């Protein structure tokens, strides 16, 4: 088998499994200039950028800090997102 034959070799597609990654994102993406935290989720822009590179334990540690961070933000998001509304309805129902 030469190199040209190898290029023509048909390989079966790899099985792709969906990957679920826990995220605090509520699709309200704007950074508070005073604290450096996102108004929607409380993460820093660096944490948002690197979120997929973090291990599950690193993401969990950051998420544990978010409630305290959200209390430091001066301006709250102006609107409720669809994701928030669905979560509220799910929790109430």
PDB file of N, CA, C and O in Angstrom:
ATOM      1  N   UNK A   1       0.866  -1.178   0.000  1.00  0.00           N
ATOM      2  CA  UNK A   1       0.000   0.000   0.000  1.00  0.00           C
ATOM      3  C   UNK A   1       0.906   1.233   0.000  1.00  0.00           C
ATOM      4  O   UNK A   1       1.775   1.376   0.860  1.00  0.00           O
ATOM      5  N   UNK A   2       0.695   2.113  -0.966  1.00  0.00           N
ATOM      6  CA  UNK A   2       1.496   3.331  -0.996  1.00  0.00           C
ATOM      7  C   UNK A   2       0.731   4.491  -0.361  1.00  0.00           C
ATOM      8  O   UNK A   2      -0.410   4.324   0.068  1.00  0.00           O
ATOM      9  N   UNK A   3       1.352   5.651  -0.304  1.00  0.00           N
ATOM     10  CA  UNK A   3       0.757   6.816   0.369  1.00  0.00           C
ATOM     11  C   UNK A   3      -0.556   7.245  -0.268  1.00  0.00           C
ATOM     12  O   UNK A   3      -1.467   7.679   0.438  1.00  0.00           O
ATOM     13  N   UNK A   4      -0.673   7.133  -1.591  1.00  0.00           N
ATOM     14  CA  UNK A   4      -1.914   7.521  -2.261  1.00  0.00           C
ATOM     15  C   UNK A   4      -3.060   6.586  -1.891  1.00  0.00           C
ATOM     16  O   UNK A   4      -4.201   7.024  -1.745  1.00  0.00           O
ATOM     17  N   UNK A   5      -2.756   5.298  -1.739  1.00  0.00           N
ATOM     18  CA  UNK A   5      -3.791   4.355  -1.322  1.00  0.00           C
ATOM     19  C   UNK A   5      -4.274   4.667   0.094  1.00  0.00           C
ATOM     20  O   UNK A   5      -5.459   4.525   0.396  1.00  0.00           O
ATOM     21  N   UNK A   6      -3.356   5.092   0.958  1.00  0.00           N
ATOM     22  CA  UNK A   6      -3.735   5.412   2.333  1.00  0.00           C
ATOM     23  C   UNK A   6      -4.645   6.631   2.384  1.00  0.00           C
ATOM     24  O   UNK A   6      -5.550   6.703   3.216  1.00  0.00           O
ATOM     25  N   UNK A   7      -4.405   7.585   1.497  1.00  0.00           N
ATOM     26  CA  UNK A   7      -5.248   8.785   1.466  1.00  0.00           C
ATOM     27  C   UNK A   7      -6.665   8.445   1.041  1.00  0.00           C
ATOM     28  O   UNK A   7      -7.624   9.075   1.487  1.00  0.00           O
ATOM     29  N   UNK A   8      -6.793   7.445   0.177  1.00  0.00           N
ATOM     30  CA  UNK A   8      -8.110   7.069  -0.328  1.00  0.00           C
ATOM     31  C   UNK A   8      -8.859   6.127   0.603  1.00  0.00           C
ATOM     32  O   UNK A   8     -10.053   5.889   0.423  1.00  0.00           O
ATOM     33  N   UNK A   9      -8.173   5.602   1.575  1.00  0.00           N
ATOM     34  CA  UNK A   9      -8.797   4.657   2.502  1.00  0.00           C
ATOM     35  C   UNK A   9      -9.960   5.338   3.213  1.00  0.00           C
ATOM     36  O   UNK A   9      -9.821   6.436   3.753  1.00  0.00           O
ATOM     37  N   UNK A  10     -11.083   4.683   3.204  1.00  0.00           N
ATOM     38  CA  UNK A  10     -12.271   5.233   3.861  1.00  0.00           C
ATOM     39  C   UNK A  10     -12.329   4.710   5.283  1.00  0.00           C
ATOM     40  O   UNK A  10     -12.296   3.505   5.532  1.00  0.00           O
ATOM     41  N   UNK A  11     -12.416   5.637   6.188  1.00  0.00           N
ATOM     42  CA  UNK A  11     -12.469   5.267   7.599  1.00  0.00           C
ATOM     43  C   UNK A  11     -13.879   5.544   8.133  1.00  0.00           C
ATOM     44  O   UNK A  11     -14.506   6.534   7.757  1.00  0.00           O
ATOM     45  N   UNK A  12     -14.361   4.684   8.992  1.00  0.00           N
ATOM     46  CA  UNK A  12     -15.697   4.922   9.552  1.00  0.00           C
ATOM     47  C   UNK A  12     -15.667   6.176  10.429  1.00  0.00           C
ATOM     48  O   UNK A  12     -14.653   6.473  11.060  1.00  0.00           O
ATOM     49  N   UNK A  13     -16.771   6.903  10.464  1.00  0.00           N
ATOM     50  CA  UNK A  13     -16.804   8.105  11.298  1.00  0.00           C
ATOM     51  C   UNK A  13     -16.706   7.728  12.771  1.00  0.00           C
ATOM     52  O   UNK A  13     -17.204   6.688  13.202  1.00  0.00           O
ATOM     53  N   UNK A  14     -16.059   8.592  13.522  1.00  0.00           N
ATOM     54  CA  UNK A  14     -15.947   8.362  14.962  1.00  0.00           C
ATOM     55  C   UNK A  14     -17.286   8.640  15.632  1.00  0.00           C
ATOM     56  O   UNK A  14     -18.026   9.548  15.251  1.00  0.00           O
ATOM     57  N   UNK A  15     -17.563   7.845  16.620  1.00  0.00           N
ATOM     58  CA  UNK A  15     -18.803   8.056  17.373  1.00  0.00           C
ATOM     59  C   UNK A  15     -18.637   9.314  18.211  1.00  0.00           C
ATOM     60  O   UNK A  15     -17.658   9.451  18.944  1.00  0.00           O
ATOM     61  N   UNK A  16     -19.575  10.218  18.107  1.00  0.00           N
ATOM     62  CA  UNK A  16     -19.526  11.453  18.882  1.00  0.00           C
ATOM     63  C   UNK A  16     -20.583  11.404  19.963  1.00  0.00           C
ATOM     64  O   UNK A  16     -21.768  11.199  19.701  1.00  0.00           O
ATOM     65  N   UNK A  17     -20.129  11.593  21.157  1.00  0.00           N
ATOM     66  CA  UNK A  17     -21.050  11.623  22.284  1.00  0.00           C
ATOM     67  C   UNK A  17     -21.175  13.056  22.757  1.00  0.00           C
ATOM     68  O   UNK A  17     -20.171  13.761  22.858  1.00  0.00           O
ATOM     69  N   UNK A  18     -22.384  13.499  23.048  1.00  0.00           N
ATOM     70  CA  UNK A  18     -22.523  14.863  23.552  1.00  0.00           C
ATOM     71  C   UNK A  18     -21.834  15.002  24.904  1.00  0.00           C
ATOM     72  O   UNK A  18     -21.919  14.116  25.755  1.00  0.00           O
ATOM     73  N   UNK A  19     -21.170  16.099  25.080  1.00  0.00           N
ATOM     74  CA  UNK A  19     -20.476  16.379  26.332  1.00  0.00           C
ATOM     75  C   UNK A  19     -21.264  17.443  27.073  1.00  0.00           C
ATOM     76  O   UNK A  19     -21.546  18.510  26.527  1.00  0.00           O
ATOM     77  N   UNK A  20     -21.614  17.156  28.299  1.00  0.00           N
ATOM     78  CA  UNK A  20     -22.338  18.119  29.113  1.00  0.00           C
ATOM     79  C   UNK A  20     -21.360  18.767  30.077  1.00  0.00           C
ATOM     80  O   UNK A  20     -20.697  18.090  30.863  1.00  0.00           O
ATOM     81  N   UNK A  21     -21.283  20.085  30.002  1.00  0.00           N
ATOM     82  CA  UNK A  21     -20.413  20.830  30.895  1.00  0.00           C
ATOM     83  C   UNK A  21     -21.275  21.802  31.680  1.00  0.00           C
ATOM     84  O   UNK A  21     -21.988  22.627  31.109  1.00  0.00           O
ATOM     85  N   UNK A  22     -21.200  21.692  32.976  1.00  0.00           N
ATOM     86  CA  UNK A  22     -21.973  22.570  33.852  1.00  0.00           C
ATOM     87  C   UNK A  22     -21.489  24.004  33.668  1.00  0.00           C
ATOM     88  O   UNK A  22     -20.286  24.263  33.636  1.00  0.00           O
ATOM     89  N   UNK A  23     -22.429  24.928  33.550  1.00  0.00           N
ATOM     90  CA  UNK A  23     -22.081  26.326  33.356  1.00  0.00           C
ATOM     91  C   UNK A  23     -23.106  27.212  34.054  1.00  0.00           C
ATOM     92  O   UNK A  23     -24.297  26.901  34.052  1.00  0.00           O
ATOM     93  N   UNK A  24     -22.653  28.315  34.652  1.00  0.00           N
ATOM     94  CA  UNK A  24     -23.574  29.244  35.298  1.00  0.00           C
ATOM     95  C   UNK A  24     -24.127  30.289  34.337  1.00  0.00           C
ATOM     96  O   UNK A  24     -24.892  31.158  34.754  1.00  0.00           O
ATOM     97  N   UNK A  25     -23.763  30.225  33.073  1.00  0.00           N
ATOM     98  CA  UNK A  25     -24.145  31.252  32.095  1.00  0.00           C
ATOM     99  C   UNK A  25     -25.663  31.334  31.970  1.00  0.00           C
ATOM    100  O   UNK A  25     -26.351  30.320  31.849  1.00  0.00           O
ATOM    101  N   UNK A  26     -26.173  32.578  32.001  1.00  0.00           N
ATOM    102  CA  UNK A  26     -27.604  32.806  31.796  1.00  0.00           C
ATOM    103  C   UNK A  26     -27.838  33.677  30.571  1.00  0.00           C
ATOM    104  O   UNK A  26     -28.924  34.225  30.381  1.00  0.00           O
ATOM    105  N   UNK A  27     -26.792  33.798  29.733  1.00  0.00           N
ATOM    106  CA  UNK A  27     -26.861  34.555  28.486  1.00  0.00           C
ATOM    107  C   UNK A  27     -27.087  36.049  28.703  1.00  0.00           C
ATOM    108  O   UNK A  27     -27.679  36.714  27.853  1.00  0.00           O
ATOM    109  N   UNK A  28     -26.628  36.573  29.816  1.00  0.00           N
ATOM    110  CA  UNK A  28     -26.587  38.009  30.081  1.00  0.00           C
ATOM    111  C   UNK A  28     -25.105  38.318  30.244  1.00  0.00           C
ATOM    112  O   UNK A  28     -24.576  38.313  31.355  1.00  0.00           O
ATOM    113  N   UNK A  29     -24.447  38.586  29.129  1.00  0.00           N
ATOM    114  CA  UNK A  29     -22.988  38.676  29.133  1.00  0.00           C
ATOM    115  C   UNK A  29     -22.533  40.128  29.062  1.00  0.00           C
ATOM    116  O   UNK A  29     -22.483  40.735  27.993  1.00  0.00           O
ATOM    117  N   UNK A  30     -22.210  40.655  30.212  1.00  0.00           N
ATOM    118  CA  UNK A  30     -21.703  42.015  30.316  1.00  0.00           C
ATOM    119  C   UNK A  30     -20.904  42.098  31.606  1.00  0.00           C
ATOM    120  O   UNK A  30     -21.340  41.603  32.646  1.00  0.00           O
ATOM    121  N   UNK A  31     -19.730  42.724  31.541  1.00  0.00           N
ATOM    122  CA  UNK A  31     -18.825  42.753  32.686  1.00  0.00           C
ATOM    123  C   UNK A  31     -18.982  44.054  33.468  1.00  0.00           C
ATOM    124  O   UNK A  31     -18.973  45.139  32.888  1.00  0.00           O
ATOM    125  N   UNK A  32     -19.126  43.940  34.777  1.00  0.00           N
ATOM    126  CA  UNK A  32     -19.160  45.085  35.691  1.00  0.00           C
ATOM    127  C   UNK A  32     -17.741  45.638  35.769  1.00  0.00           C
ATOM    128  O   UNK A  32     -16.826  44.927  36.183  1.00  0.00           O
ATOM    129  N   UNK A  33     -17.547  46.879  35.382  1.00  0.00           N
ATOM    130  CA  UNK A  33     -16.200  47.451  35.345  1.00  0.00           C
ATOM    131  C   UNK A  33     -15.588  47.581  36.734  1.00  0.00           C
ATOM    132  O   UNK A  33     -14.368  47.505  36.880  1.00  0.00           O
ATOM    133  N   UNK A  34     -16.409  47.775  37.746  1.00  0.00           N
ATOM    134  CA  UNK A  34     -15.890  47.947  39.100  1.00  0.00           C
ATOM    135  C   UNK A  34     -15.336  46.640  39.660  1.00  0.00           C
ATOM    136  O   UNK A  34     -14.241  46.625  40.222  1.00  0.00           O
ATOM    137  N   UNK A  35     -16.078  45.545  39.513  1.00  0.00           N
ATOM    138  CA  UNK A  35     -15.665  44.266  40.095  1.00  0.00           C
ATOM    139  C   UNK A  35     -14.954  43.346  39.112  1.00  0.00           C
ATOM    140  O   UNK A  35     -14.184  42.477  39.521  1.00  0.00           O
ATOM    141  N   UNK A  36     -15.209  43.532  37.816  1.00  0.00           N
ATOM    142  CA  UNK A  36     -14.653  42.631  36.812  1.00  0.00           C
ATOM    143  C   UNK A  36     -15.447  41.348  36.650  1.00  0.00           C
ATOM    144  O   UNK A  36     -14.995  40.413  35.989  1.00  0.00           O
ATOM    145  N   UNK A  37     -16.639  41.299  37.256  1.00  0.00           N
ATOM    146  CA  UNK A  37     -17.482  40.102  37.198  1.00  0.00           C
ATOM    147  C   UNK A  37     -18.643  40.318  36.227  1.00  0.00           C
ATOM    148  O   UNK A  37     -19.142  41.431  36.064  1.00  0.00           O
ATOM    149  N   UNK A  38     -19.053  39.233  35.592  1.00  0.00           N
ATOM    150  CA  UNK A  38     -20.179  39.276  34.662  1.00  0.00           C
ATOM    151  C   UNK A  38     -21.474  39.548  35.436  1.00  0.00           C
ATOM    152  O   UNK A  38     -21.706  38.972  36.499  1.00  0.00           O
ATOM    153  N   UNK A  39     -22.307  40.428  34.892  1.00  0.00           N
ATOM    154  CA  UNK A  39     -23.589  40.731  35.534  1.00  0.00           C
ATOM    155  C   UNK A  39     -24.510  39.517  35.567  1.00  0.00           C
ATOM    156  O   UNK A  39     -25.320  39.383  36.485  1.00  0.00           O
ATOM    157  N   UNK A  40     -24.400  38.641  34.592  1.00  0.00           N
ATOM    158  CA  UNK A  40     -25.284  37.487  34.515  1.00  0.00           C
ATOM    159  C   UNK A  40     -24.866  36.317  35.373  1.00  0.00           C
ATOM    160  O   UNK A  40     -25.701  35.701  36.035  1.00  0.00           O
ATOM    161  N   UNK A  41     -23.558  35.997  35.371  1.00  0.00           N
ATOM    162  CA  UNK A  41     -23.130  34.769  36.050  1.00  0.00           C
ATOM    163  C   UNK A  41     -22.120  34.987  37.172  1.00  0.00           C
ATOM    164  O   UNK A  41     -21.971  34.126  38.040  1.00  0.00           O
ATOM    165  N   UNK A  42     -21.425  36.120  37.168  1.00  0.00           N
ATOM    166  CA  UNK A  42     -20.460  36.398  38.225  1.00  0.00           C
ATOM    167  C   UNK A  42     -19.031  35.998  37.899  1.00  0.00           C
ATOM    168  O   UNK A  42     -18.123  36.261  38.688  1.00  0.00           O
ATOM    169  N   UNK A  43     -18.815  35.365  36.745  1.00  0.00           N
ATOM    170  CA  UNK A  43     -17.451  34.971  36.390  1.00  0.00           C
ATOM    171  C   UNK A  43     -16.680  36.163  35.835  1.00  0.00           C
ATOM    172  O   UNK A  43     -17.271  37.136  35.367  1.00  0.00           O
ATOM    173  N   UNK A  44     -15.345  36.073  35.893  1.00  0.00           N
ATOM    174  CA  UNK A  44     -14.501  37.080  35.264  1.00  0.00           C
ATOM    175  C   UNK A  44     -14.414  36.759  33.777  1.00  0.00           C
ATOM    176  O   UNK A  44     -14.765  35.657  33.354  1.00  0.00           O
ATOM    177  N   UNK A  45     -13.947  37.722  32.984  1.00  0.00           N
ATOM    178  CA  UNK A  45     -13.823  37.464  31.546  1.00  0.00           C
ATOM    179  C   UNK A  45     -12.804  36.339  31.289  1.00  0.00           C
ATOM    180  O   UNK A  45     -12.983  35.551  30.360  1.00  0.00           O
ATOM    181  N   UNK A  46     -11.749  36.259  32.093  1.00  0.00           N
ATOM    182  CA  UNK A  46     -10.773  35.173  31.932  1.00  0.00           C
ATOM    183  C   UNK A  46     -11.411  33.818  32.236  1.00  0.00           C
ATOM    184  O   UNK A  46     -11.138  32.835  31.546  1.00  0.00           O
ATOM    185  N   UNK A  47     -12.254  33.761  33.260  1.00  0.00           N
ATOM    186  CA  UNK A  47     -12.928  32.496  33.594  1.00  0.00           C
ATOM    187  C   UNK A  47     -13.895  32.086  32.492  1.00  0.00           C
ATOM    188  O   UNK A  47     -14.001  30.905  32.161  1.00  0.00           O
ATOM    189  N   UNK A  48     -14.594  33.055  31.928  1.00  0.00           N
ATOM    190  CA  UNK A  48     -15.519  32.762  30.828  1.00  0.00           C
ATOM    191  C   UNK A  48     -14.737  32.226  29.635  1.00  0.00           C
ATOM    192  O   UNK A  48     -15.125  31.226  29.030  1.00  0.00           O
ATOM    193  N   UNK A  49     -13.637  32.893  29.301  1.00  0.00           N
ATOM    194  CA  UNK A  49     -12.818  32.492  28.162  1.00  0.00           C
ATOM    195  C   UNK A  49     -12.252  31.088  28.334  1.00  0.00           C
ATOM    196  O   UNK A  49     -12.223  30.311  27.380  1.00  0.00           O
ATOM    197  N   UNK A  50     -11.806  30.760  29.532  1.00  0.00           N
ATOM    198  CA  UNK A  50     -11.131  29.479  29.785  1.00  0.00           C
ATOM    199  C   UNK A  50     -12.052  28.386  30.312  1.00  0.00           C
ATOM    200  O   UNK A  50     -11.571  27.311  30.670  1.00  0.00           O
ATOM    201  N   UNK A  51     -13.342  28.620  30.369  1.00  0.00           N
ATOM    202  CA  UNK A  51     -14.283  27.705  31.019  1.00  0.00           C
ATOM    203  C   UNK A  51     -14.164  26.269  30.521  1.00  0.00           C
ATOM    204  O   UNK A  51     -14.156  25.337  31.325  1.00  0.00           O
ATOM    205  N   UNK A  52     -14.071  26.081  29.222  1.00  0.00           N
ATOM    206  CA  UNK A  52     -14.010  24.728  28.674  1.00  0.00           C
ATOM    207  C   UNK A  52     -12.681  24.036  28.963  1.00  0.00           C
ATOM    208  O   UNK A  52     -12.602  22.808  28.934  1.00  0.00           O
ATOM    209  N   UNK A  53     -11.647  24.808  29.240  1.00  0.00           N
ATOM    210  CA  UNK A  53     -10.331  24.231  29.534  1.00  0.00           C
ATOM    211  C   UNK A  53     -10.210  23.795  30.993  1.00  0.00           C
ATOM    212  O   UNK A  53      -9.331  23.000  31.327  1.00  0.00           O
ATOM    213  N   UNK A  54     -11.079  24.305  31.864  1.00  0.00           N
ATOM    214  CA  UNK A  54     -11.016  23.946  33.282  1.00  0.00           C
ATOM    215  C   UNK A  54     -11.515  22.523  33.506  1.00  0.00           C
ATOM    216  O   UNK A  54     -12.345  22.017  32.750  1.00  0.00           O
ATOM    217  N   UNK A  55     -11.009  21.898  34.534  1.00  0.00           N
ATOM    218  CA  UNK A  55     -11.521  20.580  34.928  1.00  0.00           C
ATOM    219  C   UNK A  55     -12.871  20.782  35.616  1.00  0.00           C
ATOM    220  O   UNK A  55     -13.227  21.902  35.983  1.00  0.00           O
ATOM    221  N   UNK A  56     -13.604  19.713  35.783  1.00  0.00           N
ATOM    222  CA  UNK A  56     -14.902  19.793  36.468  1.00  0.00           C
ATOM    223  C   UNK A  56     -14.721  20.330  37.886  1.00  0.00           C
ATOM    224  O   UNK A  56     -15.553  21.104  38.359  1.00  0.00           O
ATOM    225  N   UNK A  57     -13.654  19.933  38.566  1.00  0.00           N
ATOM    226  CA  UNK A  57     -13.395  20.401  39.930  1.00  0.00           C
ATOM    227  C   UNK A  57     -13.093  21.899  39.946  1.00  0.00           C
ATOM    228  O   UNK A  57     -13.528  22.612  40.851  1.00  0.00           O
ATOM    229  N   UNK A  58     -12.353  22.374  38.953  1.00  0.00           N
ATOM    230  CA  UNK A  58     -12.055  23.811  38.878  1.00  0.00           C
ATOM    231  C   UNK A  58     -13.321  24.613  38.603  1.00  0.00           C
ATOM    232  O   UNK A  58     -13.534  25.671  39.195  1.00  0.00           O
ATOM    233  N   UNK A  59     -14.163  24.103  37.697  1.00  0.00           N
ATOM    234  CA  UNK A  59     -15.428  24.804  37.411  1.00  0.00           C
ATOM    235  C   UNK A  59     -16.313  24.828  38.641  1.00  0.00           C
ATOM    236  O   UNK A  59     -16.935  25.852  38.926  1.00  0.00           O
ATOM    237  N   UNK A  60     -16.388  23.728  39.379  1.00  0.00           N
ATOM    238  CA  UNK A  60     -17.204  23.654  40.589  1.00  0.00           C
ATOM    239  C   UNK A  60     -16.692  24.638  41.642  1.00  0.00           C
ATOM    240  O   UNK A  60     -17.495  25.296  42.304  1.00  0.00           O
ATOM    241  N   UNK A  61     -15.383  24.751  41.807  1.00  0.00           N
ATOM    242  CA  UNK A  61     -14.803  25.687  42.786  1.00  0.00           C
ATOM    243  C   UNK A  61     -15.164  27.130  42.434  1.00  0.00           C
ATOM    244  O   UNK A  61     -15.481  27.928  43.317  1.00  0.00           O
ATOM    245  N   UNK A  62     -15.115  27.457  41.160  1.00  0.00           N
ATOM    246  CA  UNK A  62     -15.497  28.806  40.730  1.00  0.00           C
ATOM    247  C   UNK A  62     -16.981  29.023  40.981  1.00  0.00           C
ATOM    248  O   UNK A  62     -17.382  30.071  41.488  1.00  0.00           O
ATOM    249  N   UNK A  63     -17.796  28.036  40.628  1.00  0.00           N
ATOM    250  CA  UNK A  63     -19.246  28.187  40.802  1.00  0.00           C
ATOM    251  C   UNK A  63     -19.629  28.350  42.268  1.00  0.00           C
ATOM    252  O   UNK A  63     -20.621  29.011  42.576  1.00  0.00           O
ATOM    253  N   UNK A  64     -18.858  27.758  43.172  1.00  0.00           N
ATOM    254  CA  UNK A  64     -19.126  27.917  44.600  1.00  0.00           C
ATOM    255  C   UNK A  64     -18.894  29.354  45.065  1.00  0.00           C
ATOM    256  O   UNK A  64     -19.484  29.788  46.054  1.00  0.00           O
ATOM    257  N   UNK A  65     -18.040  30.090  44.361  1.00  0.00           N
ATOM    258  CA  UNK A  65     -17.748  31.488  44.712  1.00  0.00           C
ATOM    259  C   UNK A  65     -18.755  32.482  44.127  1.00  0.00           C
ATOM    260  O   UNK A  65     -18.829  33.621  44.589  1.00  0.00           O
ATOM    261  N   UNK A  66     -19.520  32.075  43.131  1.00  0.00           N
ATOM    262  CA  UNK A  66     -20.354  33.000  42.379  1.00  0.00           C
ATOM    263  C   UNK A  66     -21.439  33.697  43.189  1.00  0.00           C
ATOM    264  O   UNK A  66     -21.655  34.887  42.963  1.00  0.00           O
ATOM    265  N   UNK A  67     -22.138  33.048  44.114  1.00  0.00           N
ATOM    266  CA  UNK A  67     -23.165  33.771  44.865  1.00  0.00           C
ATOM    267  C   UNK A  67     -22.602  34.989  45.618  1.00  0.00           C
ATOM    268  O   UNK A  67     -23.238  36.043  45.652  1.00  0.00           O
ATOM    269  N   UNK A  68     -21.434  34.849  46.210  1.00  0.00           N
ATOM    270  CA  UNK A  68     -20.820  35.979  46.914  1.00  0.00           C
ATOM    271  C   UNK A  68     -20.437  37.077  45.932  1.00  0.00           C
ATOM    272  O   UNK A  68     -20.623  38.260  46.218  1.00  0.00           O
ATOM    273  N   UNK A  69     -19.908  36.697  44.791  1.00  0.00           N
ATOM    274  CA  UNK A  69     -19.536  37.683  43.779  1.00  0.00           C
ATOM    275  C   UNK A  69     -20.746  38.460  43.287  1.00  0.00           C
ATOM    276  O   UNK A  69     -20.681  39.677  43.109  1.00  0.00           O
ATOM    277  N   UNK A  70     -21.847  37.757  43.070  1.00  0.00           N
ATOM    278  CA  UNK A  70     -23.053  38.424  42.559  1.00  0.00           C
ATOM    279  C   UNK A  70     -23.551  39.487  43.524  1.00  0.00           C
ATOM    280  O   UNK A  70     -24.155  40.474  43.104  1.00  0.00           O
ATOM    281  N   UNK A  71     -23.302  39.294  44.813  1.00  0.00           N
ATOM    282  CA  UNK A  71     -23.688  40.295  45.806  1.00  0.00           C
ATOM    283  C   UNK A  71     -22.855  41.556  45.734  1.00  0.00           C
ATOM    284  O   UNK A  71     -23.273  42.597  46.241  1.00  0.00           O
ATOM    285  N   UNK A  72     -21.682  41.491  45.116  1.00  0.00           N
ATOM    286  CA  UNK A  72     -20.794  42.649  44.989  1.00  0.00           C
ATOM    287  C   UNK A  72     -21.111  43.516  43.781  1.00  0.00           C
ATOM    288  O   UNK A  72     -20.682  44.668  43.712  1.00  0.00           O
ATOM    289  N   UNK A  73     -21.848  42.980  42.844  1.00  0.00           N
ATOM    290  CA  UNK A  73     -22.143  43.707  41.606  1.00  0.00           C
ATOM    291  C   UNK A  73     -23.187  44.770  41.886  1.00  0.00           C
ATOM    292  O   UNK A  73     -24.226  44.489  42.484  1.00  0.00           O
ATOM    293  N   UNK A  74     -22.908  46.010  41.447  1.00  0.00           N
ATOM    294  CA  UNK A  74     -23.796  47.131  41.724  1.00  0.00           C
ATOM    295  C   UNK A  74     -25.076  47.086  40.898  1.00  0.00           C
ATOM    296  O   UNK A  74     -26.168  47.272  41.434  1.00  0.00           O
ATOM    297  N   UNK A  75     -24.949  46.847  39.629  1.00  0.00           N
ATOM    298  CA  UNK A  75     -26.105  46.875  38.741  1.00  0.00           C
ATOM    299  C   UNK A  75     -26.480  45.446  38.382  1.00  0.00           C
ATOM    300  O   UNK A  75     -25.635  44.665  37.945  1.00  0.00           O
ATOM    301  N   UNK A  76     -27.711  45.119  38.563  1.00  0.00           N
ATOM    302  CA  UNK A  76     -28.206  43.790  38.224  1.00  0.00           C
ATOM    303  C   UNK A  76     -28.660  43.777  36.763  1.00  0.00           C
ATOM    304  O   UNK A  76     -28.931  44.838  36.201  1.00  0.00           O
ATOM    305  N   UNK A  77     -28.747  42.620  36.146  1.00  0.00           N
ATOM    306  CA  UNK A  77     -29.245  42.558  34.768  1.00  0.00           C
ATOM    307  C   UNK A  77     -30.629  43.182  34.663  1.00  0.00           C
ATOM    308  O   UNK A  77     -31.448  43.042  35.572  1.00  0.00           O
ATOM    309  N   UNK A  78     -30.890  43.868  33.558  1.00  0.00           N
ATOM    310  CA  UNK A  78     -32.159  44.573  33.384  1.00  0.00           C
ATOM    311  C   UNK A  78     -33.307  43.686  32.981  1.00  0.00           C
ATOM    312  O   UNK A  78     -34.467  44.071  33.129  1.00  0.00           O
ATOM    313  N   UNK A  79     -33.018  42.534  32.487  1.00  0.00           N
ATOM    314  CA  UNK A  79     -34.110  41.688  32.006  1.00  0.00           C
ATOM    315  C   UNK A  79     -33.919  40.260  32.498  1.00  0.00           C
ATOM    316  O   UNK A  79     -32.813  39.838  32.835  1.00  0.00           O
ATOM    317  N   UNK A  80     -35.000  39.550  32.529  1.00  0.00           N
ATOM    318  CA  UNK A  80     -34.925  38.133  32.862  1.00  0.00           C
ATOM    319  C   UNK A  80     -34.791  37.379  31.545  1.00  0.00           C
ATOM    320  O   UNK A  80     -35.534  37.638  30.597  1.00  0.00           O
ATOM    321  N   UNK A  81     -33.871  36.475  31.489  1.00  0.00           N
ATOM    322  CA  UNK A  81     -33.652  35.719  30.260  1.00  0.00           C
ATOM    323  C   UNK A  81     -34.628  34.556  30.170  1.00  0.00           C
ATOM    324  O   UNK A  81     -35.266  34.178  31.153  1.00  0.00           O
ATOM    325  N   UNK A  82     -34.728  34.005  28.985  1.00  0.00           N
ATOM    326  CA  UNK A  82     -35.597  32.840  28.789  1.00  0.00           C
ATOM    327  C   UNK A  82     -35.133  31.692  29.671  1.00  0.00           C
ATOM    328  O   UNK A  82     -35.950  30.983  30.258  1.00  0.00           O
ATOM    329  N   UNK A  83     -33.816  31.508  29.765  1.00  0.00           N
ATOM    330  CA  UNK A  83     -33.272  30.434  30.595  1.00  0.00           C
ATOM    331  C   UNK A  83     -33.659  30.646  32.061  1.00  0.00           C
ATOM    332  O   UNK A  83     -34.036  29.695  32.745  1.00  0.00           O
ATOM    333  N   UNK A  84     -33.568  31.885  32.542  1.00  0.00           N
ATOM    334  CA  UNK A  84     -33.944  32.170  33.933  1.00  0.00           C
ATOM    335  C   UNK A  84     -35.440  31.909  34.145  1.00  0.00           C
ATOM    336  O   UNK A  84     -35.841  31.296  35.134  1.00  0.00           O
ATOM    337  N   UNK A  85     -36.257  32.386  33.195  1.00  0.00           N
ATOM    338  CA  UNK A  85     -37.698  32.215  33.328  1.00  0.00           C
ATOM    339  C   UNK A  85     -38.070  30.737  33.376  1.00  0.00           C
ATOM    340  O   UNK A  85     -38.894  30.329  34.195  1.00  0.00           O
ATOM    341  N   UNK A  86     -37.470  29.938  32.508  1.00  0.00           N
ATOM    342  CA  UNK A  86     -37.757  28.500  32.502  1.00  0.00           C
ATOM    343  C   UNK A  86     -37.303  27.841  33.801  1.00  0.00           C
ATOM    344  O   UNK A  86     -37.978  26.949  34.316  1.00  0.00           O
ATOM    345  N   UNK A  87     -36.164  28.274  34.329  1.00  0.00           N
ATOM    346  CA  UNK A  87     -35.675  27.720  35.597  1.00  0.00           C
ATOM    347  C   UNK A  87     -36.619  28.084  36.732  1.00  0.00           C
ATOM    348  O   UNK A  87     -36.907  27.254  37.594  1.00  0.00           O
ATOM    349  N   UNK A  88     -37.103  29.325  36.734  1.00  0.00           N
ATOM    350  CA  UNK A  88     -38.041  29.755  37.778  1.00  0.00           C
ATOM    351  C   UNK A  88     -39.336  28.958  37.697  1.00  0.00           C
ATOM    352  O   UNK A  88     -39.869  28.504  38.710  1.00  0.00           O
ATOM    353  N   UNK A  89     -39.836  28.794  36.462  1.00  0.00           N
ATOM    354  CA  UNK A  89     -41.061  28.019  36.285  1.00  0.00           C
ATOM    355  C   UNK A  89     -40.874  26.576  36.727  1.00  0.00           C
ATOM    356  O   UNK A  89     -41.772  25.988  37.331  1.00  0.00           O
ATOM    357  N   UNK A  90     -39.711  26.002  36.427  1.00  0.00           N
ATOM    358  CA  UNK A  90     -39.420  24.637  36.819  1.00  0.00           C
ATOM    359  C   UNK A  90     -39.357  24.509  38.339  1.00  0.00           C
ATOM    360  O   UNK A  90     -39.874  23.544  38.903  1.00  0.00           O
ATOM    361  N   UNK A  91     -38.726  25.475  39.005  1.00  0.00           N
ATOM    362  CA  UNK A  91     -38.596  25.445  40.459  1.00  0.00           C
ATOM    363  C   UNK A  91     -39.940  25.645  41.157  1.00  0.00           C
ATOM    364  O   UNK A  91     -40.200  25.057  42.207  1.00  0.00           O
ATOM    365  N   UNK A  92     -40.792  26.488  40.557  1.00  0.00           N
ATOM    366  CA  UNK A  92     -42.100  26.757  41.158  1.00  0.00           C
ATOM    367  C   UNK A  92     -43.072  25.613  40.920  1.00  0.00           C
ATOM    368  O   UNK A  92     -43.949  25.357  41.745  1.00  0.00           O
ATOM    369  N   UNK A  93     -42.922  24.935  39.812  1.00  0.00           N
ATOM    370  CA  UNK A  93     -43.887  23.919  39.407  1.00  0.00           C
ATOM    371  C   UNK A  93     -43.544  22.605  39.880  1.00  0.00           C
ATOM    372  O   UNK A  93     -44.268  21.645  39.615  1.00  0.00           O
TER     373      UNK A  93
END
